[in-house]
Amino acid sequence: MPNTQLDAAAHSLRTWLNSQHFTDLTAHQVTRFLTDSTAQWADSLGYNAQREVWLPAEPEQPRPKRLDLQLKHRSGKGRLISIEIDRSSKLLSLEKLTKAAELGDHALWLRWSREPVRVPIPPTVRLVRAHVLRRTVIHGPNRYSLQVESCG
């Protein structure tokens, strides 16, 4: 069964990110750029963005888990939007997003890589891809760039 609000949120974030670009950032800088940009997108739509939000602990999990971002509309209406931002296909990210969806949140996974996603995406999570280019550097960390209109 389609979730039109979740699909609309994913489409809106893709559209926003398609206007963004950067050149020669490190992996850490890319994650920060995308986190900041996603928070700006949320703000433009009337949401407050909270970073590093703890999910409720589960009895079988000794350590609680944190979401990268959780968005709450300033009106107090509507569902929370939980977002994970990753370079790789981390199963832990999908577990966190699946848990957030079970709690009633919309769940978005912003993945910044040209590599294919190697894990199945549950129907309660929407994938937003930023097709970031990597440049290998002989001395120092790899560098990454994002062109305008490179998100799908």
Protein Blocks (a to p, Z undefined) as FASTA:
>chain_A
ZZfklmmmmmmmmmmmmmgccehiafklmmmmmmmmmmmmmmmnopacdehiacdddfkl
mbacddfbdcddfklpajdddddddfbdcfklmmmmmmmmmnopacddddddfbdcfbdc
dfkbccddddddddddfbdcddddddehiaZZ
